[in-house]
Structure formats: structure tokens, C-alpha cells
């Protein structure tokens, strides 16, 4: 049985891939224990033996958040074009 940690939350969303779907999960911890230990344990419980990618804070100054992605190698890749690839344009398309 998994250990529960007050203050540990997860936000999940699925995305379309070439082979079906992948998942992004954002873990946030706002408790009073060591965030690295809590998040390491939570991610271990979450992914099990499945492959995953983990995004790391570039400045290494935010140990309270982890982002996990599955199946990113199957996401459609396109050449980047700064004129058309804008986050706000994608959000407006979804509405």
C-alpha cells in the first residue's frame, strides 16, 4: 500500500501521439518533509516499471515540483517556426 503525504498533489493530462496517447503529470508538494524524497517516492509509485521522461528545473531551485511525460518519442515533430508556433495560438485553437 502506498504511503500518503499531505500536501502532495498531481495534475494529469493526456496528449495525442502517433501511437495513441501519452500523459503529462505535474507533481507538486507543499508539505513539511524533504520534497526530493517525497517526490522520488511518488514518481516511483506512479510510473512503476514503465519508461518515462522527467523535466528538471533548469536552475535546480524548485524541488517542490516534478513534471513527468510518457511516450514523448511518439509525438509528431515539426520544424520550429517562430511565426506560427505560439502557445497562445494553440490555446485559442483548442477553444
N, C-alpha and C positions, 0 to 999 in steps of 0.2 A: 504494500500500500504506500502511495506517495505521501511524502511529508507536505503539510500545508504551511505556507508562510504568509502571515498577514502583511498586506501592502504589496503583494506580487500580483500584477495584472498582465493580461495578454490581449492583444488586438490582432485579429487574423483577417486576411482577405485572400481570395483566390484570384488568379490571373490565367489567361488563356496561353497555352503553349502549342507547339507543333504536334505534340503527342497527347493532348488533353488539357490538363491544368496543373499549375504549380500553386504554391502557397507562400505568402509572406506572413510572418508572425513577429510582432513587436512586443518584447517583454519589458515591462517597467517595474522597478522595485523601489518602494518608498518606505521601507521598514528600517528597523534599527540593528539588523545583523549585517555582516560583511556582504555587500552586494555581489561581489565576484563569486563567492561561494554559493549564494542563493541562486544566482542566475546560471552558474555552471550546472548545478543540480537540476534546475527547472528545464534547461535545454536538453540535458541528458534524458530526462523523463519524456520530453516532448518528441525528440527525434528517434529515440531508440537506436536501432541499427541502420536506419535509413540515411542516405547521403544528404548533405545539406551544405549551404554556404552561409557564412556569418559575416555581416558587415561590422566593421570596427570603427569607432570614433577616431578620426584622423589625429586628433590632439591627445587621445588617450586620457581625457579628463572627465569622462562621463561613465563611470562604472555602473550606473543605475539603469542603463538601457542596453538591450541587445536586439539586433534585427537578424532574423533567420529567413532564408529563402530556400525553397526546394525547386529542383528541375530548371534552374536558370539557363542551362545549356540548350534547352529546347525552346527558349523564347526567340521569336523572329528577330533577326538582327538586320539593321539598315544602316547605311552610311549616314553619319550625322550631318544635318543641315541646320545651321543656327537660325535660318529664316523661317523654317517650318516646325522645327522641334522645340516647342514651348510648353511648359507644364500647364499654363492656363488655357491654352488651346485644347489640350487633351481633356481637361476637366469640363470645358464647355461642350465638347463633343459628346460626353457621357450623359449630358442632361437632356 
